[in-house]
Amino acid sequence: MLSCSRTLMPHPIPSLTNRWFDWDLNKNSEIHQLGLKSSEKVLTQLEDVGLQLALAFNNDGTALAAGGEDGKLKVFKWPSMEIILNEPNAHSTVKDLHFSSDGKWIVSLGSGGPCRVWDVSSSIVLASLSNENREIFSACRFSQTNDSTRVLYIAAMADNRGSILTWNTPTWERMGSKYITRDAISALNVSADGKFLACGTPSGDIVIVSSTNMQIQTMVKKAHIGIVTALAFSPDSRALASVSWDSSARVTIIEEKNKSGGVSLWISLFIILLAAAAYFLKVERIDK
């Protein structure tokens, strides 16, 4: 099952405030229907703060980060909304946010500036990652590990192609760049087991990539009519939910490639050869 338990949403119209929604589950019908209803709850800390372009919870749901069109970055304890980090000039505009798996760091992506990594408890900038090759950054995600192998992925437009850039988190050195699609990358996410990256494009395509070798695992052309705006893996990493500006949502099942496919092919060929040899031996005996 896909996890969709957090229902704080930034409203897409700048003139309106951010709103809180509750799940509306109809348990009386034979087929359970799940919908959204506007809640009477009010988050005063997010009232009259302008359009929030990015919202992110940490993995255990104890912290909420909000990034505004005005470039302000705030991190709150959840659900008390006690403020932990308050940076009024994080970027000119905050486009994307993501917590590390342990919740100690948060990466923020701005418009036209560097990508920054913050220590949540101290509000110190740990790293400022620049687009040294004039790439246009569009999304950022930490890998889902707690050890020294953790990396930071940034989706970018490089040489008019959608690419994924990687950074080593212990040293913050740039590790490499991998071309993924001819289109830009409008949405990015990482599976819970760290095996897959999912990319969405403005053309509505979905691309699932193996994090091990950065090779394309699955490509779904025109999964949506409009721009893919968000992606989320199921907890078991076997399904991917995607939503689009065209108000559509879909679930894509991820099928791992059969690693023993080559072995199975050789076994099949061996059986065919044995059958052919037996047939010819039988024919030869009959002729004699």
C-alpha positions as CSV (number, residue, x, y, z in Angstrom):
1,M,0.0,0.0,0.0
2,L,1.1,3.5,-0.7
3,S,1.5,5.8,2.3
4,C,-0.4,9.0,2.1
5,S,-0.9,9.9,5.7
6,R,0.2,13.5,5.8
7,T,-2.3,15.9,4.3
8,L,-0.9,19.4,4.7
9,M,-0.9,20.9,1.2
10,P,0.3,24.1,-0.3
11,H,-2.5,25.7,-2.3
12,P,-1.6,26.3,-5.9
13,I,-3.1,29.8,-6.0
14,P,-0.8,32.4,-4.5
15,S,-3.7,34.6,-3.2
16,L,-5.0,31.8,-1.0
17,T,-3.5,30.5,2.2
18,N,-2.1,27.1,2.8
19,R,-4.8,24.7,3.9
20,W,-5.1,21.5,6.0
21,F,-7.1,18.5,4.7
22,D,-8.3,15.4,6.5
23,W,-9.0,12.0,4.9
24,D,-12.7,11.3,4.4
25,L,-13.1,7.5,4.5
26,N,-16.5,6.1,3.8
27,K,-16.6,2.8,5.7
28,N,-20.3,2.2,5.3
29,S,-20.1,1.3,1.6
30,E,-19.1,-2.1,0.4
31,I,-16.2,-0.5,-1.6
32,H,-14.2,1.8,0.7
33,Q,-13.9,5.3,-0.8
34,L,-11.1,7.6,0.2
35,G,-11.4,11.4,-0.4
36,L,-10.2,14.7,1.0
37,K,-12.2,17.2,3.0
38,S,-11.1,20.6,4.2
39,S,-10.3,20.7,7.9
40,E,-11.2,23.3,10.5
41,K,-7.7,23.1,11.9
42,V,-5.6,26.2,11.5
43,L,-1.8,26.3,11.4
44,T,-1.2,29.8,12.6
45,Q,2.5,29.6,11.9
46,L,1.8,29.1,8.2
47,E,-0.9,31.8,8.0
48,D,-0.2,34.8,5.8
49,V,3.2,33.6,4.9
50,G,2.6,33.7,1.2
51,L,2.8,30.8,-1.3
52,Q,4.8,27.8,0.0
53,L,6.3,26.1,-3.0
54,A,7.9,23.2,-1.1
55,L,6.7,21.2,2.0
56,A,8.5,18.1,3.4
57,F,8.2,15.8,6.4
58,N,11.1,13.9,7.8
59,N,10.9,10.1,7.8
60,D,9.4,9.6,11.2
61,G,7.0,12.5,10.8
62,T,8.4,14.6,13.7
63,A,9.5,17.6,11.6
64,L,7.9,19.7,8.9
65,A,9.9,21.9,6.5
66,A,8.3,24.7,4.5
67,G,10.0,26.8,1.7
68,G,8.4,29.9,0.3
69,E,8.2,31.8,-2.9
70,D,9.9,34.6,-0.9
71,G,13.0,32.5,-0.3
72,K,12.3,31.8,3.4
73,L,13.1,28.3,4.8
74,K,11.4,27.1,8.1
75,V,11.5,23.8,9.9
76,F,9.0,23.1,12.6
77,K,8.5,20.3,15.2
78,W,5.4,18.3,14.3
79,P,2.7,18.5,15.4
80,S,3.5,21.2,18.0
81,M,4.8,23.6,15.2
82,E,7.6,24.8,17.5
83,I,10.1,26.4,15.1
84,I,13.5,24.7,14.9
85,L,15.1,26.4,11.9
86,N,14.2,29.9,10.6
87,E,16.3,31.2,7.6
88,P,14.8,34.3,6.0
89,N,17.2,34.4,3.1
90,A,17.8,30.7,2.2
91,H,17.3,31.4,-1.5
92,S,15.6,33.9,-3.8
93,T,12.8,31.3,-4.1
94,V,12.7,27.8,-2.5
95,K,11.8,25.2,-5.1
96,D,12.4,21.9,-3.4
97,L,13.2,20.4,0.0
98,H,14.2,17.0,1.4
99,F,15.3,15.6,4.7
100,S,18.1,13.1,5.1
101,S,17.0,9.6,6.2
102,D,18.0,10.3,9.9
103,G,16.4,13.8,9.8
104,K,19.6,15.6,10.9
105,W,20.1,17.4,7.5
106,I,17.8,19.1,5.1
107,V,18.7,20.1,1.5
108,S,17.1,23.1,-0.1
109,L,17.0,24.0,-3.7
110,G,16.6,27.6,-4.9
111,S,15.8,29.4,-8.1
112,G,19.0,30.5,-9.9
113,G,21.3,29.8,-7.0
114,P,23.3,27.0,-5.3
115,C,21.7,24.0,-3.6
116,R,22.3,24.2,0.2
117,V,22.5,21.5,2.9
118,W,21.6,22.6,6.4
119,D,22.2,21.1,9.8
120,V,18.7,21.2,11.2
121,S,19.6,21.5,14.9
122,S,22.2,24.2,14.5
123,S,20.9,26.0,11.3
124,I,24.4,25.9,9.9
125,V,25.0,25.5,6.2
126,L,27.1,22.3,5.8
127,A,27.5,22.6,2.0
128,S,26.7,24.9,-0.8
129,L,26.6,23.0,-4.1
130,S,26.9,25.2,-7.2
131,N,25.9,24.6,-10.8
132,E,29.5,24.8,-11.9
133,N,28.6,23.7,-15.4
134,R,25.7,26.1,-15.7
135,E,23.1,23.3,-15.2
136,I,19.6,24.3,-14.2
137,F,18.7,22.5,-10.9
138,S,15.1,21.3,-10.6
139,A,14.9,18.8,-7.7
140,C,17.0,17.3,-4.9
141,R,16.8,14.0,-2.9
142,F,19.1,12.2,-0.4
143,S,19.6,8.5,-0.8
144,Q,17.9,6.5,1.9
145,T,20.9,5.2,3.9
146,N,22.4,6.3,7.2
147,D,26.0,5.2,6.5
148,S,29.0,6.8,4.7
149,T,27.6,5.6,1.3
150,R,24.8,8.2,1.4
151,V,24.7,10.4,-1.6
152,L,22.7,13.5,-2.7
153,Y,20.9,13.4,-6.0
154,I,20.1,16.6,-7.9
155,A,18.0,16.6,-11.1
156,A,19.2,19.1,-13.5
157,M,19.0,20.3,-17.1
158,A,22.5,19.9,-18.5
159,D,23.4,20.5,-22.2
160,N,19.6,20.6,-23.0
161,R,19.1,17.1,-21.5
162,G,17.6,15.9,-18.2
163,S,20.4,14.5,-16.0
164,I,20.9,13.4,-12.5
165,L,24.0,14.7,-10.6
166,T,25.4,13.0,-7.6
167,W,27.4,14.3,-4.6
168,N,29.3,12.4,-1.9
169,T,27.9,13.5,1.4
170,P,30.9,13.0,3.7
171,T,33.1,15.3,1.5
172,W,30.5,17.1,-0.6
173,E,32.5,16.4,-3.7
174,R,30.7,16.0,-7.0
175,M,30.8,12.4,-8.1
176,G,29.3,12.5,-11.5
177,S,26.5,13.2,-13.9
178,K,24.2,10.8,-15.8
179,Y,22.0,11.7,-18.8
180,I,18.5,10.3,-18.3
181,T,16.1,11.9,-20.7
182,R,15.9,14.4,-23.6
183,D,13.2,16.2,-21.6
184,A,13.7,18.2,-18.4
185,I,13.1,16.5,-15.1
186,S,10.2,18.1,-13.3
187,A,9.9,15.6,-10.3
188,L,12.4,13.3,-8.5
189,N,12.2,10.7,-5.7
190,V,14.2,7.8,-4.3
191,S,12.8,4.5,-3.2
192,A,12.9,3.5,0.5
193,D,15.3,0.7,-0.2
194,G,17.5,3.0,-2.2
195,K,17.5,0.8,-5.3
196,F,15.5,3.1,-7.6
197,L,15.3,6.7,-8.6
198,A,12.1,8.0,-10.2
199,C,11.9,10.9,-12.6
200,G,8.9,12.7,-14.1
201,T,9.0,15.0,-17.1
202,P,7.0,18.0,-18.4
203,S,5.8,15.8,-21.2
204,G,4.2,13.4,-18.7
205,D,6.7,10.6,-19.0
206,I,7.9,8.5,-16.0
207,V,11.5,7.1,-15.9
208,I,12.6,4.6,-13.2
209,V,16.4,4.3,-12.9
210,S,18.6,1.8,-11.0
211,S,20.6,3.7,-8.5
212,T,23.4,1.1,-8.8
213,N,24.4,1.7,-12.4
214,M,22.1,4.6,-13.3
215,Q,20.6,2.6,-16.1
216,I,16.9,2.9,-17.0
217,Q,14.8,0.2,-15.4
218,T,11.3,1.2,-16.7
219,M,10.1,3.9,-19.0
220,V,6.4,4.9,-19.2
221,K,5.8,7.3,-22.1
222,K,2.8,9.7,-21.7
223,A,1.9,8.4,-18.2
224,H,0.2,11.7,-17.8
225,I,-1.1,14.3,-20.3
226,G,0.5,17.2,-18.4
227,I,3.6,17.9,-16.3
228,V,4.5,15.3,-13.7
229,T,4.6,17.3,-10.4
230,A,5.2,14.7,-7.7
231,L,6.3,11.1,-7.3
232,A,6.2,8.7,-4.3
233,F,7.3,5.1,-3.9
234,S,5.4,2.6,-1.8
235,P,7.2,1.5,1.4
236,D,8.2,-1.8,-0.2
237,S,9.5,0.0,-3.3
238,R,7.4,-2.1,-5.6
239,A,5.0,0.6,-6.7
240,L,5.3,4.3,-7.7
241,A,2.5,6.8,-7.4
242,S,2.6,9.9,-9.7
243,V,0.5,13.0,-10.0
244,S,0.3,15.7,-12.6
245,W,-0.9,19.2,-13.3
246,D,-3.7,17.5,-15.5
247,S,-5.3,16.4,-12.2
248,S,-4.5,12.8,-12.9
249,A,-2.9,10.2,-10.6
250,R,-1.6,6.7,-11.4
251,V,0.3,3.8,-9.8
252,T,3.1,2.1,-11.8
253,I,4.2,-1.3,-10.7
254,I,8.0,-1.8,-10.7
255,E,9.1,-5.1,-12.0
256,E,12.8,-6.0,-11.4
257,K,14.6,-7.4,-14.3
258,N,15.3,-11.1,-14.1
259,K,18.9,-11.4,-13.2
260,S,18.9,-15.2,-14.1
261,G,17.5,-14.5,-17.6
262,G,20.8,-15.2,-19.3
263,V,21.2,-18.5,-17.4
264,S,17.7,-19.6,-18.3
265,L,18.3,-18.8,-21.9
266,W,21.4,-21.1,-21.9
267,I,19.5,-23.9,-20.2
268,S,16.8,-23.7,-22.8
269,L,19.3,-23.8,-25.7
270,F,21.1,-26.8,-24.1
271,I,17.8,-28.7,-23.8
272,I,17.0,-27.9,-27.5
273,L,20.4,-29.1,-28.6
274,L,20.0,-32.4,-26.6
275,A,16.6,-32.9,-28.2
276,A,18.0,-32.3,-31.6
277,A,20.9,-34.7,-31.0
278,A,18.6,-37.4,-29.7
279,Y,16.4,-37.0,-32.8
280,F,19.2,-37.3,-35.3
281,L,20.6,-40.4,-33.4
282,K,17.2,-42.0,-33.7
283,V,16.9,-41.3,-37.4
284,E,20.4,-42.7,-38.0
285,R,19.5,-46.0,-36.2
286,I,16.3,-46.3,-38.3
287,D,18.3,-45.8,-41.5
288,K,20.7,-48.6,-40.5
